[in-house]
Structures are given as C-alpha cells and as structure tokens.
Amino acid sequence: MDNLKSPYWEVYIFILILSLIFSASILLILATPWYNNMTLDMITKIFAAAGSLATFLTFIYLIIQNSNRIKFEEQQSNSLEKQNEMLNFQKYQLHRAEFYSLLETLEDRNNGLLMFQHKDRLYKRLFPENSFSYLVYDYSNNPIAEENPLELCKDAINRYKNDTILLKDENCEYETNILKQSIESIRLNTNKLQNLFNIIDNSKPEFGSVLSEKHILMNCTDVFRNIETLIKLINEIRMFTNLPEYYGNKTQGNIYYPIPVSLKVIRYLTEINSEFSVNGLDILKAIIELDDILKISDNDKINNVAFKSLKLSSFLNYTTLKNEFNCNDEEIINELKSRLNNFKEKHTKEISINSSLRNSIQELENKLSNSKPLNNENSPLSLMF
C-alpha cells in the first residue's frame, strides 16, 4: 500500500495552470490596441466564453480524476485483500502448528503409550470450517456441530460416569448382569473415545491386564484408569478450543473408590468362564482368597499386622503398584514374597493351627513361585487362565 500514491495532487496543479492561463488572457486583451474600441457587450461575451471554456475543461478533468480515484481505491482494496489473505493464511498455519504441538506434548506426557494417528484428519474433524481464508479457534463464542468429536465424546463420558455409579453400589457385587454390562460398557466407551480422536493404545500387557485376542481392554486392578487417561487428554484438547473440561453430568454424583471396584471386577473375572484372559489372574485370585480369610479372622493381632504390613489391597490396585514398584515383575513378586515371609515369622503359631489360613498362604506362595515374567521389562506377571 505504501507504493500507491494519491492522485489528488493533480487537482492543485490543474487549478494553478487554469488560473495562470485565464490571467494571461486578461492581460493580453488589456494590452491590445483595439481594447479601447471594444464595447462593454463584447467584453462581457469574451469573459463569458472564457468562463464556459473553463467550466468545460473542469468538467472533463473531474471525469478523468474520478476515474483515477476509482482505480486508486480498487488498488487499495486489492492490496488490503491480499494482506488479509496472507494474515489469515499465517493464522491458519500457526493454529495447526500449535494443535500438532499440543498432541505431541500429550503423547510425550504419556510416554508414547497413547498416540494420535492421522493428526491432519483429526484437525479437520475438530475444525471442519477452518481454511486458508477462514479460521475458528474459540468454540466458547462459536456454535459447535453435533457431529464434532468434542461434542460426541460427551455421551461416552456420561456413560462412563454411570458405570462408576453402578460399580460402586454395594449390590452390584451380587448382580452378575450389572457387572458384565458395566465392564462391557467401559470397554465400548473406551474404544469410542479412541476412535473419535484417532488414538492408538501402544500399551503392553501388564499385571491385571484384561485381554481379548491380544488386545488390551482394561486393567482389572484399576478398572477406569485407561478411560480416565483418555478423558484427561480430551479435556486438554477442549481447553485448546476454549471449551470447559467435561467429566460428565454434574447430577451423576462422584467418582468411585478404585480398590472396592477392582475387587468386584477381579472376583467376577475369577468366577466366570470368560473369553478374556487376565495377566496374573491366578495370583490375584490367591490374594483375594487370603484377604477374605484374614478379614473373617477373629484374631485382632493378625488382622492388625495384615492391615499394616501385608497390605494385600495394594496388590489389587495398579496405581499403587506403579507408584511403589515402578511396574517391575521381579520387584513386585519379591515384595509380596517378603511380606508373606515376615507375616509367617510373626504368626507361626497362629498360622499352624489355622488350616484355612495356612493353605491360603501356601497357595499364594506357589502361584508366585510359578510366575513367569512377560517379554517386556516394564510389564509384570503373565499368568493367564
């Protein structure tokens, strides 16, 4: 736009030249010898003709000048349009780059276990109207389409919230159908969220992994861990679009307590003939049986030591295992063996006279001795049923 010069300077030059010509004409007339013989009528006609000529020339000039002004404004408009196109292009490119950077940050935060596949397709699905000439980045002030993944994910999150309510209910443990439906619902909604956001789960089988044809469905020692991780990732994307985080309808209540729910799911998986396989299921079953025996024991001393030092419940929650043992096969097995040995040393007499307790401890020790690590240094225990 700096290269465009205004045409209005020509007006001043034209008026100046016209004035000079008119003044020179008057002086020429006054200087001629026949001026004294001219009548007033002739002088008037001369000046009238000069005025008409000046008016005609001015009119012609204004037409030319208006044409120049229109061309100038068109040049200005085209220049501004090109600048706006370039600015929109830069904004679009920057927005896409920031979005890809966010996805890469989320992948790194999860150690590459969850990866966003086809990032360009995901961007197009989340921002379908965006192009080089138009950009929407704030959905708090713009309507969001019903088919947008940011909107479709709400249904899966609401169902997940309902599952937490069902599974934490005390009666759920005795309702096999509710347990089965809730577990299936968790699996389906986890898959739905992964598909909506093109997420691939690269996790390896670990202690408590529930598998179907080598695909990890969930972890029975931390039932909602996978889907909760997905929801956190999705909420990061929602905040990128200036939408609030979404964890389900507020009327649906609070989230469950993990260990009681894990206990229910593990018991369910140990009691049914399932098409699923579970890593470490025999060990988990032996832990639950020992825990049940300790709970019904009338020996307060044994109960206190079991609660404080044996801590069998910590082996029924993956998050606890991860924090304490960093998911290492050998460390987890050795830790549980060590706790059992200490427990037996302190209660040799009580164990010797309690056949159920003695047999249960022996059963767990046998399972631990026969356990085989997976071919993955970060994945514990590979006993399957």
C-alpha positions as CSV (number, residue, x, y, z in Angstrom):
1,M,0.0,0.0,0.0
2,D,3.0,2.3,0.5
3,N,3.7,2.2,-3.2
4,L,0.3,3.6,-4.1
5,K,0.3,7.5,-4.5
6,S,-2.7,9.7,-4.1
7,P,-4.0,11.3,-7.3
8,Y,-5.3,14.5,-5.6
9,W,-2.1,16.5,-6.1
10,E,-3.1,16.8,-9.8
11,V,-6.1,18.9,-8.8
12,Y,-3.9,21.6,-7.4
13,I,-1.7,21.7,-10.5
14,F,-4.7,21.8,-12.8
15,I,-6.3,24.7,-10.9
16,L,-3.0,26.6,-10.9
17,I,-2.4,26.2,-14.7
18,L,-6.0,27.2,-15.4
19,S,-5.7,30.3,-13.3
20,L,-2.5,31.3,-15.0
21,I,-4.0,30.9,-18.5
22,F,-7.0,32.9,-17.5
23,S,-4.9,35.7,-16.0
24,A,-2.6,35.8,-19.1
25,S,-5.7,36.0,-21.4
26,I,-7.0,39.0,-19.5
27,L,-3.6,40.8,-19.6
28,L,-3.3,40.1,-23.3
29,I,-6.7,41.5,-24.0
30,L,-6.0,44.7,-22.0
31,A,-2.6,45.1,-23.8
32,T,-4.1,45.0,-27.4
33,P,-4.6,48.4,-29.2
34,W,-8.1,47.5,-30.2
35,Y,-9.1,47.2,-26.5
36,N,-10.2,50.8,-26.3
37,N,-12.6,50.3,-29.3
38,M,-14.3,47.3,-27.6
39,T,-17.8,47.8,-26.3
40,L,-19.0,46.5,-22.9
41,D,-21.1,43.8,-24.6
42,M,-18.1,42.4,-26.5
43,I,-16.0,42.3,-23.3
44,T,-18.8,40.5,-21.5
45,K,-19.1,37.9,-24.2
46,I,-15.3,37.3,-24.2
47,F,-15.4,36.7,-20.4
48,A,-18.5,34.5,-20.7
49,A,-16.8,32.4,-23.3
50,A,-13.7,32.1,-21.2
51,G,-15.8,31.0,-18.2
52,S,-17.7,28.4,-20.3
53,L,-14.4,27.0,-21.6
54,A,-13.0,26.9,-18.0
55,T,-16.2,25.1,-16.8
56,F,-16.0,22.6,-19.7
57,L,-12.3,21.9,-19.0
58,T,-13.0,21.5,-15.3
59,F,-15.8,19.0,-16.0
60,I,-13.6,17.0,-18.3
61,Y,-10.9,16.9,-15.6
62,L,-13.3,15.9,-12.9
63,I,-14.4,12.9,-15.1
64,I,-10.8,11.9,-15.6
65,Q,-10.0,12.5,-11.9
66,N,-12.9,10.4,-10.7
67,S,-11.8,7.5,-12.9
68,N,-8.3,7.8,-11.4
69,R,-9.8,7.8,-7.9
70,I,-11.8,4.7,-8.6
71,K,-8.7,2.9,-9.9
72,F,-6.8,4.1,-6.8
73,E,-9.4,2.8,-4.4
74,E,-9.6,-0.5,-6.3
75,Q,-5.8,-0.8,-5.9
76,Q,-6.1,-0.1,-2.2
77,S,-8.9,-2.7,-1.8
78,N,-6.9,-5.3,-3.7
79,S,-3.9,-4.6,-1.6
80,L,-5.8,-4.9,1.7
81,E,-7.5,-8.1,0.5
82,K,-4.1,-9.7,-0.3
83,Q,-2.8,-8.6,3.1
84,N,-5.8,-10.1,4.8
85,E,-5.4,-13.3,2.9
86,M,-1.8,-13.5,3.9
87,L,-2.7,-12.8,7.5
88,N,-5.4,-15.5,7.5
89,F,-3.0,-17.9,5.9
90,Q,-0.4,-17.3,8.7
91,K,-3.1,-17.6,11.4
92,Y,-4.3,-20.9,10.0
93,Q,-0.8,-22.3,9.7
94,L,0.0,-21.1,13.3
95,H,-3.2,-22.7,14.6
96,R,-2.5,-26.0,13.0
97,A,1.1,-26.0,14.3
98,E,0.0,-25.2,17.8
99,F,-2.6,-28.0,17.6
100,Y,0.0,-30.6,16.4
101,S,2.4,-29.4,19.2
102,L,-0.3,-30.0,21.8
103,L,-0.9,-33.5,20.5
104,E,2.9,-34.2,20.6
105,T,3.0,-32.9,24.2
106,L,0.2,-35.1,25.3
107,E,1.9,-38.1,23.6
108,D,5.2,-37.4,25.5
109,R,3.3,-36.9,28.7
110,N,2.0,-40.5,28.4
111,N,5.4,-41.9,27.4
112,G,4.2,-42.6,23.9
113,L,1.7,-45.2,25.1
114,L,-1.1,-43.2,23.6
115,M,-0.5,-41.8,20.1
116,F,-2.7,-39.6,17.9
117,Q,-2.8,-41.2,14.5
118,H,-3.5,-39.0,11.4
119,K,-3.2,-35.7,13.1
120,D,-4.3,-33.8,10.0
121,R,-7.6,-35.7,9.8
122,L,-8.2,-35.1,13.4
123,Y,-7.7,-31.4,12.9
124,K,-10.1,-31.4,10.1
125,R,-12.7,-33.2,12.1
126,L,-12.3,-30.9,15.1
127,F,-12.2,-27.7,13.0
128,P,-14.1,-28.5,9.8
129,E,-14.7,-24.9,8.8
130,N,-11.1,-23.8,9.0
131,S,-9.2,-23.0,5.8
132,F,-6.6,-20.5,4.5
133,S,-9.3,-17.8,4.3
134,Y,-11.3,-18.6,7.4
135,L,-10.4,-19.6,11.0
136,V,-12.4,-20.6,14.1
137,Y,-10.3,-21.4,17.1
138,D,-12.6,-20.4,20.0
139,Y,-15.7,-22.6,20.4
140,S,-16.8,-20.7,23.5
141,N,-18.2,-18.0,21.2
142,N,-19.0,-20.1,18.2
143,P,-21.5,-22.9,17.8
144,I,-20.1,-26.4,17.6
145,A,-21.6,-29.0,15.3
146,E,-23.2,-32.1,16.8
147,E,-21.0,-34.4,14.8
148,N,-17.8,-32.8,16.1
149,P,-15.8,-35.3,18.3
150,L,-15.7,-32.7,21.1
151,E,-19.5,-33.0,21.2
152,L,-19.9,-36.7,20.5
153,C,-17.5,-37.6,23.3
154,K,-19.9,-36.3,26.0
155,D,-22.1,-39.4,25.5
156,A,-19.3,-41.8,26.2
157,I,-18.1,-39.8,29.2
158,N,-21.7,-39.7,30.6
159,R,-22.0,-43.5,30.2
160,Y,-18.6,-43.9,31.9
161,K,-19.9,-41.8,34.8
162,N,-23.0,-44.0,35.1
163,D,-20.8,-47.1,35.1
164,T,-18.9,-45.7,38.1
165,I,-22.1,-45.3,40.0
166,L,-23.2,-48.8,39.2
167,L,-19.9,-50.4,40.1
168,K,-19.5,-48.7,43.4
169,D,-23.0,-49.7,44.5
170,E,-22.8,-52.4,47.2
171,N,-25.5,-54.6,45.5
172,C,-23.5,-54.6,42.2
173,E,-21.2,-57.3,43.5
174,Y,-24.1,-59.7,43.7
175,E,-25.6,-58.7,40.3
176,T,-23.6,-60.6,37.7
177,N,-25.6,-59.0,34.8
178,I,-24.8,-55.4,36.1
179,L,-21.1,-56.3,36.4
180,K,-21.0,-57.8,33.0
181,Q,-22.9,-54.9,31.4
182,S,-20.7,-52.3,33.1
183,I,-17.5,-54.0,32.1
184,E,-18.7,-54.2,28.5
185,S,-19.8,-50.6,28.6
186,I,-16.4,-49.4,29.9
187,R,-14.7,-51.3,27.0
188,L,-17.0,-49.9,24.4
189,N,-16.8,-46.3,25.6
190,T,-13.0,-46.6,25.8
191,N,-12.9,-47.7,22.2
192,K,-15.4,-45.0,21.2
193,L,-13.2,-42.2,22.7
194,Q,-10.1,-43.7,21.0
195,N,-11.9,-43.8,17.6
196,L,-13.3,-40.3,17.9
197,F,-9.8,-38.8,18.5
198,N,-7.8,-41.2,16.3
199,I,-5.9,-42.5,19.4
200,I,-3.9,-45.7,19.3
201,D,-3.0,-47.5,22.5
202,N,0.5,-48.8,22.4
203,S,0.4,-50.2,26.0
204,K,2.0,-53.6,26.6
205,P,0.3,-56.3,28.8
206,E,0.9,-55.7,32.5
207,F,-0.2,-57.0,35.8
208,G,-4.0,-57.2,35.8
209,S,-4.4,-56.5,32.0
210,V,-7.7,-57.9,30.6
211,L,-7.1,-59.1,27.0
212,S,-9.2,-60.2,24.2
213,E,-7.3,-61.7,21.2
214,K,-4.2,-59.9,22.5
215,H,-5.9,-56.5,22.6
216,I,-5.9,-54.8,26.0
217,L,-9.4,-53.9,27.1
218,M,-8.7,-52.6,30.5
219,N,-6.8,-53.3,33.7
220,C,-8.9,-55.1,36.3
221,T,-6.8,-53.8,39.2
222,D,-7.6,-50.2,38.1
223,V,-10.7,-50.5,36.0
224,F,-11.2,-46.9,34.9
225,R,-7.5,-46.0,34.5
226,N,-7.5,-46.2,30.7
227,I,-10.7,-44.3,30.1
228,E,-9.8,-41.7,32.7
229,T,-6.5,-41.1,30.9
230,L,-8.4,-40.6,27.6
231,I,-10.8,-38.2,29.2
232,K,-7.8,-36.1,30.5
233,L,-6.3,-36.0,27.0
234,I,-9.7,-35.0,25.5
235,N,-10.1,-32.2,28.1
236,E,-6.7,-30.8,27.2
237,I,-8.0,-30.6,23.6
238,R,-11.2,-29.0,24.8
239,M,-9.3,-26.3,26.7
240,F,-7.3,-25.7,23.5
241,T,-10.6,-24.7,21.9
242,N,-11.5,-22.6,25.0
243,L,-14.2,-25.1,26.0
244,P,-14.5,-26.1,29.7
245,E,-13.4,-29.5,30.8
246,Y,-16.1,-32.2,30.8
247,Y,-16.3,-35.0,33.3
248,G,-20.0,-36.0,32.9
249,N,-23.2,-34.5,34.0
250,K,-23.0,-32.8,37.4
251,T,-26.1,-34.7,38.6
252,Q,-24.4,-38.1,38.3
253,G,-22.5,-38.0,41.5
254,N,-18.9,-38.5,42.5
255,I,-16.3,-41.0,41.1
256,Y,-15.9,-44.4,42.7
257,Y,-13.2,-45.7,45.1
258,P,-10.8,-47.8,43.0
259,I,-9.9,-50.7,45.2
260,P,-13.5,-51.8,46.1
261,V,-14.4,-51.7,42.4
262,S,-11.3,-53.6,41.4
263,L,-12.2,-56.3,43.9
264,K,-15.6,-56.7,42.4
265,V,-14.3,-56.9,38.9
266,I,-11.5,-59.3,39.8
267,R,-13.9,-61.6,41.7
268,Y,-16.2,-61.5,38.7
269,L,-13.4,-62.5,36.3
270,T,-12.2,-65.3,38.5
271,E,-15.7,-66.8,38.8
272,I,-16.9,-66.9,35.2
273,N,-15.8,-68.8,32.2
274,S,-14.8,-65.7,30.2
275,E,-13.5,-65.3,26.7
276,F,-11.0,-62.8,28.2
277,S,-7.5,-63.6,29.5
278,V,-6.1,-61.8,32.5
279,N,-2.4,-61.3,33.3
280,G,-1.7,-62.5,36.8
281,L,-5.2,-63.7,37.5
282,D,-4.2,-66.7,39.5
283,I,-2.1,-64.5,41.8
284,L,-4.9,-62.0,42.1
285,K,-7.3,-64.8,42.9
286,A,-5.0,-66.2,45.6
287,I,-4.5,-62.7,47.1
288,I,-8.3,-62.2,47.3
289,E,-8.8,-65.6,49.0
290,L,-6.1,-64.8,51.6
291,D,-7.6,-61.4,52.1
292,D,-11.0,-62.9,52.7
293,I,-9.7,-65.3,55.3
294,L,-7.9,-62.6,57.1
295,K,-11.0,-60.4,57.2
296,I,-13.1,-63.1,58.9
297,S,-10.4,-64.0,61.4
298,D,-11.3,-63.2,65.0
299,N,-7.6,-62.7,65.9
300,D,-7.2,-58.9,66.2
301,K,-3.4,-59.2,66.3
302,I,-3.3,-61.0,63.0
303,N,-5.7,-58.5,61.5
304,N,-3.7,-55.5,62.6
305,V,-0.4,-56.9,61.2
306,A,-2.1,-58.0,58.0
307,F,-3.5,-54.5,57.5
308,K,-0.3,-52.6,58.3
309,S,2.4,-54.8,56.9
310,L,1.0,-57.3,54.5
311,K,-1.2,-54.7,52.7
312,L,-2.8,-57.1,50.3
313,S,-5.1,-54.4,49.0
314,S,-2.1,-52.6,47.5
315,F,-1.7,-55.5,45.1
316,L,-5.2,-55.1,43.9
317,N,-4.7,-51.6,42.6
318,Y,-2.4,-50.9,39.6
319,T,-1.8,-47.3,40.5
320,T,-0.4,-48.3,43.9
321,L,1.8,-50.9,42.3
322,K,3.1,-48.4,39.7
323,N,3.9,-45.8,42.4
324,E,5.6,-48.3,44.8
325,F,7.4,-50.7,42.4
326,N,7.5,-49.0,39.0
327,C,5.8,-51.9,37.4
328,N,8.8,-54.3,37.6
329,D,7.9,-58.0,37.6
330,E,10.8,-59.1,39.9
331,E,10.3,-56.3,42.4
332,I,6.6,-56.9,42.7
333,I,6.9,-60.7,43.2
334,N,9.8,-60.3,45.6
335,E,8.0,-57.6,47.6
336,L,4.9,-59.8,48.0
337,K,7.1,-62.8,49.0
338,S,8.9,-60.7,51.5
339,R,5.6,-59.5,53.1
340,L,4.4,-63.1,53.3
341,N,7.6,-64.3,55.0
342,N,7.5,-61.5,57.5
343,F,3.9,-62.3,58.2
344,K,4.6,-66.0,58.7
345,E,7.5,-65.3,61.0
346,K,5.4,-63.1,63.3
347,H,2.4,-65.5,63.4
348,T,3.9,-69.0,63.1
349,K,1.8,-70.4,65.9
350,E,-1.5,-68.8,64.7
351,I,-0.9,-70.0,61.1
352,S,-0.1,-73.5,62.2
353,I,-3.4,-74.0,64.0
354,N,-5.5,-72.3,61.2
355,S,-5.6,-74.7,58.3
356,S,-7.5,-72.3,56.0
357,L,-5.0,-69.5,56.6
358,R,-2.1,-71.9,56.2
359,N,-3.4,-73.4,53.0
360,S,-4.2,-70.0,51.5
361,I,-0.7,-68.6,52.2
362,Q,0.8,-71.8,50.7
363,E,-1.4,-71.4,47.6
364,L,-0.3,-67.8,47.1
365,E,3.4,-68.7,47.5
366,N,3.0,-71.5,44.9
367,K,1.5,-69.1,42.4
368,L,4.3,-66.6,43.0
369,S,7.0,-69.3,42.6
370,N,5.5,-70.4,39.3
371,S,5.0,-67.0,37.8
372,K,6.8,-66.1,34.6
373,P,7.6,-62.5,33.6
374,L,6.5,-61.2,30.2
375,N,8.9,-60.4,27.5
376,N,8.7,-56.8,28.4
377,E,10.7,-55.4,31.2
378,N,8.0,-52.9,32.2
379,S,5.2,-55.4,32.3
380,P,4.6,-57.6,35.4
381,L,3.3,-61.2,35.6
382,S,2.0,-63.3,32.8
383,L,-0.1,-66.0,34.4
384,M,-3.4,-66.4,32.4
385,F,-6.3,-68.7,32.8
